[in-house]
Amino acid sequence: MPLHVSRIQALCFDVDGTLSDTDDVMTARFAKLLRPFGFLFPGQDLEHLARRLVMASEAPANFLIGIPDLIGMDDEIFALVDWLARKSHRNPRHYQIIPDVRQTLAALSQRYPMAVVSARDTRTTMLFLEQFELTPYFQCIATAQTCKHTKPFPDPVLWAAEQLAVQPENCLMIGDTTVDIRAGKTAGTQTVGVLCGFGEELELRQHGADMILTTTSELMQVLEED
């Protein structure tokens, strides 16, 4: 289904892979650490698996819900998540931002009420937003702790729509994974998938994304076409 720009009255943004950079350096480290365990994952692309592990360490709720998409995943992966996160010595307070996201949010906030809808916990969501001074652009922030159920359940998207005083069908959910697309679709919103994070174009389309963008900053041009 094509994106109907004229219907959009509010924007809901995922964080990891949509606003926050997925950290290619971290992915490379995980892939290197995984090589000795390659026999556990026959036929799998270790770099792709490493990106999923980064997702696991940064947004556990998204990762756990997405387990069925990880073909051939077995129980050993769960023990690896904690071990790899410790081995990487990453400081969780040092985040990276998707290029041009701050400028995009600043411009879009002049036209639309906006919300964050993240599967991160509240503490790390706020750490990222505050590090890059993004908080003023959002009227409300939904995290994994805001509602009884987080994405891919529609609860946080519906909560955000209510806070923004906009009907869900007039909201646009922007995210990089099938979890974001499923949450938006179930809530009744339009959805945009971005390829600057963890998701892949085929799977985002299969789950009903109304539009696919290479990166989040392209959204500005799309909405200006209205």
KEKE-3310 file (N, C-alpha, C; in steps of 0.2 Angstrom, whole numbers, plus 5000, padded with zeros to 4 digits):
npx = (5004:5003:5011:5001:5003:4995:4987:4994:4997:5004:5020:5029:5043:5055:5069:5083:5093:5085:5085:5096:5113:5117:5130:5143:5156:5154:5147:5157:5166:5159:5157:5170:5172:5163:5168:5176:5165:5158:5155:5143:5133:5129:5130:5126:5127:5140:5142:5129:5123:5130:5125:5112:5115:5121:5109:5102:5110:5107:5094:5085:5071:5066:5074:5071:5058:5060:5065:5060:5063:5076:5083:5088:5093:5099:5099:5111:5114:5109:5117:5129:5126:5127:5140:5147:5144:5150:5163:5166:5168:5160:5155:5140:5135:5139:5133:5129:5123:5111:5116:5112:5100:5097:5095:5084:5074:5072:5067:5055:5048:5043:5032:5024:5017:5027:5032:5042:5044:5049:5058:5067:5073:5068:5079:5090:5085:5082:5095:5101:5093:5095:5109:5111:5103:5089:5077:5068:5061:5051:5034:5030:5036:5038:5043:5050:5044:5033:5020:5009:5012:5026:5032:5031:5018:5003:5001:5011:5011:4998:4996:5005:4999:4987:4992:4997:4985:4980:4972:4976:4976:4980:4993:5011:5022:5039:5052:5065:5064:5055:5047:5044:5036:5026:5020:5015:5006:4997:4992:4985:4992:5000:5016:5033:5048:5065:5082:5094:5096:5093:5085:5080:5076:5067:5061:5055:5046:5038:5031:5023:5027:5023:5031:5049:5064:5081:5088:5084:5084:5079:5065:5061:5061:5051:5039:5038:5033:5020)
npy = (4994:5011:5026:5038:5053:5065:5061:5061:5066:5066:5060:5045:5039:5026:5021:5014:5011:5019:5032:5032:5027:5011:5006:5002:4998:4991:4980:4975:4971:4961:4952:4947:4941:4931:4922:4910:4903:4899:4886:4884:4890:4885:4889:4902:4920:4928:4941:4947:4940:4946:4959:4957:4953:4964:4972:4964:4967:4980:4983:4973:4969:4970:4961:4948:4947:4946:4933:4922:4926:4923:4912:4895:4898:4894:4888:4891:4904:4914:4913:4918:4932:4940:4937:4942:4955:4960:4957:4966:4978:4990:5006:5010:5023:5030:5035:5034:5044:5043:5050:5067:5066:5074:5087:5084:5080:5092:5101:5094:5094:5106:5105:5094:5086:5075:5059:5047:5030:5017:5001:5001:5002:5014:5022:5021:5025:5039:5043:5042:5051:5063:5065:5069:5080:5079:5078:5089:5089:5080:5077:5066:5051:5035:5020:5004:5002:5009:5005:4990:4980:4980:4985:4971:4973:4984:4993:5004:5012:5016:5022:5033:5040:5044:5052:5062:5067:5063:5053:5036:5031:5042:5044:5041:5028:5026:5016:5003:4990:4974:4973:4986:4989:4980:4984:4997:4994:4985:4994:5003:5013:5021:5016:5017:5010:5010:5008:5010:5004:4989:4981:4973:4976:4967:4959:4970:4975:4963:4963:4973:4987:5003:5012:5012:5018:5023:5030:5038:5052:5055:5056:5068:5074:5066:5070:5083:5083:5083)
npz = (5000:4996:5003:5011:5011:5014:5024:5036:5052:5063:5070:5074:5081:5081:5091:5091:5078:5070:5075:5083:5079:5073:5076:5068:5071:5083:5079:5070:5080:5087:5077:5075:5087:5087:5078:5082:5086:5076:5071:5078:5071:5058:5040:5042:5040:5049:5051:5049:5060:5070:5070:5074:5087:5093:5093:5102:5114:5115:5114:5121:5122:5109:5102:5108:5104:5091:5089:5081:5068:5067:5059:5062:5075:5090:5108:5113:5110:5119:5130:5124:5122:5134:5137:5126:5126:5138:5134:5124:5130:5130:5133:5139:5139:5129:5114:5097:5083:5070:5054:5051:5057:5069:5063:5054:5063:5070:5060:5056:5068:5068:5060:5064:5078:5088:5093:5103:5101:5109:5111:5121:5138:5150:5155:5147:5135:5138:5141:5128:5120:5128:5127:5114:5114:5110:5116:5117:5105:5106:5110:5118:5126:5124:5131:5134:5146:5148:5144:5147:5138:5126:5110:5098:5100:5099:5109:5115:5104:5102:5114:5113:5102:5108:5118:5109:5105:5092:5080:5078:5065:5058:5061:5059:5059:5061:5059:5060:5060:5059:5070:5073:5062:5063:5075:5072:5061:5068:5077:5068:5061:5047:5040:5040:5034:5038:5032:5039:5050:5059:5051:5036:5018:5012:5022:5029:5020:5018:5030:5028:5027:5022:5015:5010:5016:5013:5023:5039:5038:5025:5026:5027:5015:5009:5016:5013:5000:5001)
capx = (5000:5007:5010:4996:5006:4990:4984:4999:4996:5009:5025:5031:5050:5059:5076:5088:5093:5081:5088:5103:5116:5118:5137:5146:5162:5152:5145:5163:5169:5155:5158:5176:5172:5159:5171:5178:5159:5155:5152:5137:5128:5131:5126:5124:5132:5141:5141:5122:5121:5133:5121:5107:5118:5121:5102:5101:5113:5105:5086:5083:5064:5066:5078:5068:5052:5061:5069:5057:5066:5083:5083:5093:5095:5098:5099:5118:5115:5108:5123:5134:5124:5130:5147:5150:5143:5155:5170:5167:5170:5157:5152:5133:5133:5142:5129:5130:5117:5111:5118:5107:5094:5095:5092:5078:5069:5071:5063:5049:5044:5039:5026:5020:5018:5031:5033:5047:5041:5055:5058:5073:5071:5068:5085:5095:5081:5083:5102:5103:5090:5098:5116:5110:5098:5083:5071:5063:5057:5045:5029:5029:5041:5036:5048:5048:5041:5027:5014:5010:5016:5029:5032:5027:5011:5002:5000:5014:5009:4991:4997:5008:4994:4983:4996:4998:4979:4979:4969:4981:4976:4983:5000:5016:5027:5045:5057:5070:5063:5048:5044:5041:5031:5020:5017:5012:5001:4992:4989:4982:4995:5004:5022:5039:5054:5072:5087:5100:5097:5094:5080:5081:5070:5062:5057:5050:5040:5033:5027:5018:5029:5020:5037:5055:5069:5088:5089:5078:5083:5075:5058:5059:5059:5045:5034:5038:5030:5013)
capy = (5000:5017:5030:5043:5059:5069:5059:5061:5072:5065:5055:5041:5036:5021:5024:5010:5010:5024:5038:5030:5023:5004:5006:4997:4996:4986:4975:4971:4967:4955:4947:4944:4937:4925:4917:4904:4899:4898:4880:4883:4893:4883:4893:4909:4926:4930:4949:4948:4938:4950:4965:4955:4953:4971:4973:4961:4970:4987:4983:4966:4967:4969:4955:4942:4946:4944:4927:4918:4928:4921:4905:4891:4900:4889:4891:4894:4912:4918:4914:4922:4939:4943:4936:4946:4962:4961:4956:4972:4984:4996:5011:5011:5030:5033:5033:5037:5046:5043:5056:5071:5065:5080:5092:5082:5081:5100:5103:5090:5096:5113:5104:5088:5083:5069:5054:5042:5024:5013:4995:5002:5004:5022:5025:5021:5029:5045:5044:5044:5058:5069:5066:5073:5086:5078:5078:5095:5088:5075:5078:5061:5046:5028:5015:4997:5002:5014:5001:4983:4977:4984:4982:4973:4975:4991:4997:5010:5016:5019:5027:5039:5043:5047:5058:5067:5069:5062:5046:5031:5031:5048:5044:5038:5025:5025:5011:4999:4982:4971:4974:4993:4989:4976:4988:5002:4991:4983:5000:5006:5018:5020:5014:5018:5006:5013:5003:5012:5000:4981:4977:4972:4978:4962:4958:4976:4975:4957:4964:4978:4994:5007:5015:5010:5023:5021:5032:5042:5059:5055:5057:5076:5075:5063:5073:5090:5082:5085)
capz = (5000:4995:5009:5010:5015:5016:5031:5042:5057:5069:5069:5080:5080:5085:5093:5089:5070:5067:5077:5086:5075:5075:5078:5064:5075:5088:5075:5068:5086:5089:5072:5076:5093:5085:5073:5085:5088:5069:5070:5081:5067:5051:5035:5044:5040:5055:5052:5050:5066:5075:5070:5079:5094:5095:5094:5109:5120:5116:5115:5122:5120:5101:5100:5110:5101:5084:5088:5076:5062:5066:5056:5065:5081:5096:5114:5115:5108:5125:5134:5121:5122:5140:5137:5120:5128:5143:5131:5120:5135:5127:5138:5136:5139:5123:5109:5090:5080:5063:5051:5049:5061:5073:5059:5052:5069:5071:5055:5056:5074:5067:5057:5067:5085:5087:5099:5103:5103:5109:5116:5126:5144:5150:5157:5141:5130:5140:5140:5121:5119:5131:5124:5108:5115:5106:5120:5116:5099:5106:5115:5123:5125:5126:5132:5136:5153:5148:5144:5149:5132:5121:5103:5092:5102:5098:5115:5115:5098:5104:5120:5110:5098:5113:5121:5104:5103:5085:5079:5076:5058:5056:5064:5055:5063:5058:5062:5056:5061:5058:5076:5072:5057:5066:5080:5069:5058:5072:5080:5063:5058:5042:5042:5035:5036:5036:5031:5042:5056:5059:5047:5029:5014:5010:5028:5031:5015:5019:5036:5027:5027:5016:5011:5013:5015:5015:5030:5042:5035:5019:5028:5027:5008:5007:5019:5010:4994:5001)
cpx = (5004:5006:5006:4999:5001:4987:4988:4998:5001:5014:5028:5038:5052:5065:5082:5088:5089:5084:5095:5106:5117:5125:5140:5152:5160:5150:5152:5166:5165:5156:5165:5176:5168:5163:5173:5171:5155:5152:5145:5131:5130:5127:5124:5129:5133:5141:5134:5120:5124:5128:5115:5109:5119:5114:5100:5104:5110:5097:5084:5076:5063:5069:5074:5062:5054:5065:5066:5060:5073:5083:5089:5096:5094:5100:5106:5118:5114:5114:5128:5132:5127:5137:5150:5149:5148:5162:5171:5169:5167:5154:5145:5131:5135:5138:5131:5123:5117:5112:5112:5100:5092:5092:5085:5072:5067:5066:5056:5045:5041:5032:5021:5022:5022:5032:5039:5043:5046:5054:5064:5069:5071:5074:5089:5091:5083:5091:5104:5100:5093:5105:5116:5105:5092:5077:5066:5059:5051:5040:5028:5034:5039:5042:5045:5044:5035:5021:5015:5014:5020:5029:5034:5019:5009:5001:5004:5013:5003:4992:5000:5003:4989:4986:4996:4991:4977:4977:4975:4982:4979:4990:5004:5021:5033:5050:5061:5069:5056:5044:5040:5035:5025:5016:5012:5005:4995:4988:4984:4985:4998:5012:5028:5045:5060:5077:5094:5101:5098:5090:5083:5075:5065:5058:5052:5044:5035:5029:5023:5020:5026:5025:5043:5060:5076:5090:5084:5078:5080:5068:5056:5057:5052:5039:5033:5034:5023:5011)
cpy = (5006:5022:5036:5049:5063:5068:5060:5067:5072:5060:5052:5038:5031:5024:5020:5008:5015:5031:5037:5025:5016:5002:5000:4994:4991:4980:4971:4968:4961:4950:4943:4939:4931:4920:4911:4900:4898:4892:4879:4886:4892:4887:4900:4914:4929:4938:4950:4946:4943:4957:4963:4955:4960:4974:4970:4964:4977:4988:4976:4964:4966:4963:4949:4941:4944:4937:4923:4919:4925:4913:4901:4893:4895:4892:4894:4902:4916:4919:4918:4930:4942:4943:4941:4954:4964:4961:4963:4978:4990:5000:5012:5018:5033:5031:5036:5039:5045:5049:5060:5071:5071:5086:5090:5082:5088:5102:5100:5092:5103:5111:5098:5088:5076:5065:5049:5035:5018:5007:4995:5003:5012:5025:5026:5025:5037:5047:5046:5050:5064:5070:5070:5079:5085:5078:5083:5094:5084:5077:5073:5056:5040:5024:5008:4997:5006:5010:4994:4979:4982:4981:4975:4974:4982:4996:5004:5015:5020:5024:5033:5043:5047:5053:5064:5070:5068:5054:5042:5031:5037:5049:5040:5035:5024:5021:5007:4992:4980:4973:4981:4993:4985:4980:4993:4999:4989:4989:5004:5012:5016:5019:5015:5014:5010:5008:5005:5008:4992:4978:4977:4973:4973:4960:4964:4976:4969:4959:4971:4986:4997:5010:5012:5016:5021:5024:5037:5049:5060:5057:5064:5077:5072:5067:5080:5089:5083:5092)
cpz = (5000:5002:5007:5014:5018:5023:5037:5046:5063:5067:5075:5078:5084:5087:5089:5081:5067:5069:5080:5081:5078:5077:5074:5067:5080:5084:5073:5074:5087:5083:5073:5082:5092:5081:5076:5086:5081:5068:5073:5076:5059:5046:5036:5043:5046:5056:5053:5057:5071:5076:5075:5086:5097:5097:5101:5115:5121:5117:5115:5120:5113:5099:5102:5106:5094:5083:5083:5069:5061:5065:5059:5072:5086:5102:5116:5114:5114:5129:5131:5121:5128:5139:5132:5123:5133:5139:5127:5124:5132:5133:5135:5136:5132:5116:5102:5087:5073:5059:5049:5053:5065:5069:5056:5057:5070:5066:5055:5062:5073:5063:5060:5074:5084:5094:5098:5105:5103:5113:5121:5132:5145:5151:5151:5135:5131:5139:5133:5119:5122:5129:5118:5108:5110:5109:5118:5110:5100:5112:5120:5121:5128:5126:5133:5142:5153:5148:5146:5144:5128:5114:5102:5094:5101:5103:5116:5110:5099:5109:5117:5106:5103:5116:5116:5102:5095:5085:5076:5068:5054:5058:5059:5059:5059:5062:5057:5056:5060:5064:5076:5067:5059:5071:5077:5065:5062:5076:5075:5060:5051:5044:5037:5038:5034:5036:5034:5049:5055:5054:5040:5025:5013:5016:5030:5026:5016:5025:5035:5027:5021:5012:5014:5011:5017:5022:5032:5039:5029:5020:5026:5019:5006:5010:5016:5003:4994:4999)
residu = (MET:PRO:LEU:HIS:VAL:SER:ARG:ILE:GLN:ALA:LEU:CYS:PHE:ASP:VAL:ASP:GLY:THR:LEU:SER:ASP:THR:ASP:ASP:VAL:MET:THR:ALA:ARG:PHE:ALA:LYS:LEU:LEU:ARG:PRO:PHE:GLY:PHE:LEU:PHE:PRO:GLY:GLN:ASP:LEU:GLU:HIS:LEU:ALA:ARG:ARG:LEU:VAL:MET:ALA:SER:GLU:ALA:PRO:ALA:ASN:PHE:LEU:ILE:GLY:ILE:PRO:ASP:LEU:ILE:GLY:MET:ASP:ASP:GLU:ILE:PHE:ALA:LEU:VAL:ASP:TRP:LEU:ALA:ARG:LYS:SER:HIS:ARG:ASN:PRO:ARG:HIS:TYR:GLN:ILE:ILE:PRO:ASP:VAL:ARG:GLN:THR:LEU:ALA:ALA:LEU:SER:GLN:ARG:TYR:PRO:MET:ALA:VAL:VAL:SER:ALA:ARG:ASP:THR:ARG:THR:THR:MET:LEU:PHE:LEU:GLU:GLN:PHE:GLU:LEU:THR:PRO:TYR:PHE:GLN:CYS:ILE:ALA:THR:ALA:GLN:THR:CYS:LYS:HIS:THR:LYS:PRO:PHE:PRO:ASP:PRO:VAL:LEU:TRP:ALA:ALA:GLU:GLN:LEU:ALA:VAL:GLN:PRO:GLU:ASN:CYS:LEU:MET:ILE:GLY:ASP:THR:THR:VAL:ASP:ILE:ARG:ALA:GLY:LYS:THR:ALA:GLY:THR:GLN:THR:VAL:GLY:VAL:LEU:CYS:GLY:PHE:GLY:GLU:GLU:LEU:GLU:LEU:ARG:GLN:HIS:GLY:ALA:ASP:MET:ILE:LEU:THR:THR:THR:SER:GLU:LEU:MET:GLN:VAL:LEU:GLU:GLU:ASP)
# end
